[in-house]
């Protein structure tokens, strides 16, 4: 699998989630399966089927997180160059069509959270901003068409 670049915070969040899934959710689902099994005939036991399905989904999530943690590389923010946009930079852009300014953190797919103004470097806007410098105007193709943004400011995250 490929390397996943994360901030220290993102890496810590992955480890906390993985630990919670293993130490809290896994035992809870095992107990649900045991309780459903004790109720008799498994061929017509919807509770058992639901618990087994939940277990499968949980184990898949655990496997993905374990893979992500093992392939993670934590980037040191103090060494970040702010002359251009890249992972773990905060960029302020201005929409040339309406003059509206927005500030986003450019993060890995794993850490992306639009509500927290963190966009993935692999998203259309993230891709369009990567490598750009202050003062540059970039044309970014989004599902609604092409948007034009000016890079106003680049900072460390």
Protein Blocks (a to p, Z undefined) as FASTA:
>chain_A
ZZddddfklmmmmmmmmmmmmmmmmmmmmmmmmmmmmnopfklmmklmmmmmmmmmmmmm
mmmmmmmmmmpccddfklpcfkbccehiacddddfknopacddddddfklgcfknopacf
kbmklmmmgopaehiacddddfklccddddfbdcdZZ
